[in-house]
Amino acid sequence: MKRYLFIPLSIILICLSSCKKDESVSFGSVEYYPSFLWVDSNMTPVTKTFDFDFSQDAKDNNSYAEFQFVDNEGKPISTNVMQVTIDGKEIANNTFRVNSDVSSINLIFTFSPNAEEGKYQGYLKLISHTLDRLDSQPLTSSQQVDAFQWTLNFDEGMNPLAKILMWIVIIILFLLAIWFAFLKPVLYPKFGSIQKTFIVPGMAPLVIRFKGARMVVLAASHPTKQSGWNRFWTGKILYKTHPSFVSPITMRPVRRNKVLLKADSSIYRVSPNPMPGIGTASFDNIRSNMHITIN
C-alpha cells in the first residue's frame, strides 16, 4: 500500500490545488526596529501553523518527511539571514523533520537585524523522506521536490522613540519656518536702508543708520541691553545715546519706508510723525526750547 503526505495549512492546500504553479504563498511580514537611546530593539515575528495529513499506511510505517527552506534557485536560506523556530528552538539550517504521528507544527519566522530589508522568496523543499507521494506527486526514495513557493517580507522601521523625536524636530522646524518666514516680518518689521542725521544746536550731529533694526532707542544714557534670546526671536534693537535726549525716544518702521517716533508728548514734539525715510523733519524740546533738525 502506498504512503501519502498532504501539506500544510488550509490556505496552502487551497493555493496548491487552485493556484498556478508560479504563484507564491505569502507568509506576511516580519517587522523590526533597532535600538535607540533607552528603547531596545524589537523583532515582531511571523507565526504560521502547518497542518500535516499522513495516510494511515504512512502512520503505520512510522514514515517521516524532512523539509528545508530554500531560495528560488534552490539554495538553502542561511540562518544568518532568516531563522525559523519550532517549539522555542531555532532549527539548524532552516531544516525540520515531521514524523507521521505529527498533525501540525508552529513555525516562527524572524530575520537577522543585519539582513537587508525587502521581499524574500523561495520554496519549502522536501529533501529527505520515506514517502511514496507528496500530495498527488509520486516520489522515489531519494527524490527532492518543491512542496510550494513562499514569500516573506522583512520590514525595518524606526525605533518608536526615534520616530517621536523625529516628528518633534519636524514640527519645531516647521513652526520656526512659519515664524521667521511669515509671522516675524509682520509682527516685527525691520527698517530698510534709512539713514538720519539729528542736528542739535551747539553739539556734534548724531548719525543713525536704521537698516536691519526693528527698533531704535535714543536716550541720554545707554539703557539695558537687549538679550540675545530676544534678538534672535524678534530682531535687533539699536541703541543710541546723546546728552540732549533726557527722555528716551523709540523709533519703529512703518509703511512706505517711514519712521514712527514715540516720545513723551509733554517734552517733545515731532513734525511730521511718522517722518519720511528720505526728507526732513523737526524735533522740538518744549521744555528747553531746543529745536532739532532731522535730515
Protein Blocks (a to p, Z undefined) as FASTA:
>chain_A
ZZddddfbfklmmmmmmmcfkbccdebjadddddehjbccddddddddddddddfklmmn
opacddddddfkopacdfklbccdeehiacehhiacddfkbcbdcddddddfkbccdddd
dddddfbdcdfbehjbccdfkbccdfbdcdddddddddfklmmmmmmmmmmmmmmmmmmm
mmmmmmmccddddddddddehiacddddfehpabdcddfbdcddddfklmmmnopcdddd
dfklmbccdddddehhiacddddfklbccddddddfbdcdddddfklopacddZZ
